[in-house]
Amino acid sequence: MRSPIGHGTLSTSLLIFLTLLKTQTSEATPIQEESPFQSKAPVKLIWANEGDDVELPCDITPPTPNDSVNMVLWFRDSAGIPLYSLDARSGNLSDAFHWADSDDLGRRTYFQVGDGQRSKLKITKVKYKDQGLYRCRVDFVDSPTRNFRANLTLVEEPTRPVIYDAQGREVTGIGGPFLEGYGLLLTCQVSGGKPKPSVTWWKDGELLDGVVDTPTDDSLSKFTINHLFIGNITRSLWGTKLECRAQSAPMTKPIIREVPLDIYLKPAVVKITLSDKEMYAGHPIGAKCETWGSSPAARIIWRLGDEVIGDPIVSITQRSNSTVSKIVLTLNKNDDGKELTCKAENPRFPGGVLEETKILYVHYAPVLTAHLATGYILDTLREGDDLKLICNIQSNPPPTKVIWYHNDVRLEHDVSAGILISSNTLTLRVLTLDHSGEYSCEARNFVGQGRSPPILIYMKYAPRCREGYERREIMAAKREMVTIRCEIEADPDDLIRFSWSFNGTRSDVLPLPNSRVRDNGLVSLLDYTPNADTDYGTLACWASNSIGRQRLPCLFNVIPAKTPQTPMDCSLHNESTSLEVNCIPGSDGGSPQHFLLEVRSSFGNSGIVQVIPQTLQTPQSDQGVVSEVPPIYQEINPNPIFRLHDLEPGYDYTLYVYAINGRGRSDPALLKHVQVAEPIGGKLESTGIFLEDLKKAIPQVDSQSMIIVIAFIGVAALILVSIGVVIGLVICRRRSNRPVVSSPDDFTRPTYISAQRIEPRIRYTTDGRHSQRRSLYVEENRNDADILQQVEVDLQV
């Protein structure tokens, strides 16, 4: 293996080499200078192509059996410093030290140690700069030094042969024509090449002419030329190819240029034979033309109609004194009725031309094209016009029926619909925009069917509202300017003119000026500001073009903007660490809305404060003041979903849920008498804030005040119970004469049960399915359907 030292710098290489020389001088036999005999050692010529891997031989066999190699040094040209060295002074060639110069050549060289004469210096991917005289110096322990020389030369390929005829014209294809009995002169010429190339003429693998001619003109000295002259052309040259070969070195492949010969004889007979009697478009058919009596063979020319069939598709074969030309024709509809002609000619003899002609009958499926009838112009079509389409048909045999399609939907003859089909024509009466689209015709014969490319029919029309802008609602507050966008479609879409009108509550139609046009004239913008109730109504947008005025206007109903609708179906759900409030949002009033949750206590400073029913509350202000009880917690969310934390048990809460937009906020949705049965764990994680500490916001009531309040409530309860008993007796007496109808319990209207008797466990149902779970709150008044629709209460006395 090569030592990495061989890739060091130049100074390092020199140092190693000098060290080797010094060591050899001190430990081995002194290096002897080359003797005159050794300097005249034979040189082996090594040819190579650029990029090849070459091997320079060096015989390291010791002269005597007991001798051994001490060192092997490779030198290039007259350089005194070796480019490669092998130090075998250790006594074993397999452990010898390899060293190579660090330049590009040194990195691509390696000395392979073999058995004696098989040792060689390998150079990979040789370059032109690697050419030169290489010397291998072998130092033995006891025997004299030996030198071996190798001359590395890279081959330079000559140019591709160029062939000229007797008139000096370059032969690029077939040579000739040549006539039997006359002479033939061809010149093959190449340029360059190292070593000087050989130029030879060959026929069927046999050498015809191997003599290289010397140019007489000094300007041609860089060329190598071979003139081939045949004094008498014989039949044996018919249909053959001559080869000119140029080769620079024996190990390189010759560059070959072939020249087919074209030789004529006068024709005697010409005959055309077709492979099939029936011909179909797209199906290949073979044709053969034979001629006899020509020597050399006559030239055969195929012609289809007025078009000559070129040589690349003609195959010519000669058998004795006959010539056969075969072609494969793939006919199409345009070839139906054309003449196929085979012509054999020999220009050597006057009147030496013979030909035969056959008429071709080609069957093919219908080929159709649809177009407007004469007098109809596509660019001038408009709604209400008539239109006539014609289907041009080319078919052999003729088709049996013609079918018309509109957007790939088959059309039937229908006078009431204005669709008239007759033979190969289609007439459309009173065009509308529904008639726009692609039309095509279809026909069939026994060969197959064909369909015409679609023809696009479109017509100009007056403006119409763009889809989605026929009728729209615009919400606007008083003294608020809104921009109304009217978009239309029209063809042509230039010179569009817009007009606006207003139809108010008094049914007065008034024109509106000051609109703007955008988006290439197909959009009109109107800034509108309702200042009074009479300014709310319907705006109409009209447009016109060169075809006419818009038949139906685009309508915009301007209605007053309003506050959002109160959230609906608010309910409570138990979570592991919170109480969740869920509502369904109502109408946003025409503006984006968000939602506000407020938690209020039902206790006042002097005892329990009665919460005023929603229907009896004073109207709320913009600040959302619902009652005199201040909120203890607020939270704002984009959706009406809230999570409550840190509510203290033993207190009565009322939850207010508002919807808010730019016009204000709605009436609140109330969740009343919400009590927490046990402390809720966890910290506050929502975006809400407590306005005051819960224990501070709900004042403590002393025992004396509490006794007074309880006594007052008891008296009131007795009075209410007495009234209820009297009312119940009256109702029972009135119903005593009616049959009693039993019905299941109605859980949507539960009986009131005092909160003090309810344990902190409830069972509630949804959609008739019963389940039981621990509750975080206790419901006092079960008549409010917004909280729970169906509740079953477990009483534990």
Order of alpha helices (4+ residues) and beta strands (2+ residues): alpha-alpha-beta-beta-beta-beta-beta-alpha-beta-beta-beta-beta-beta-beta-beta-beta-beta-beta-beta-beta-beta-beta-beta-beta-beta-beta-beta-beta-beta-beta-beta-beta-beta-beta-beta-beta-beta-beta-beta-beta-beta-beta-beta-beta-beta-beta-beta-beta-beta-beta-beta-beta-beta-beta-beta-beta-beta-beta-alpha-alpha-beta-beta-beta-beta
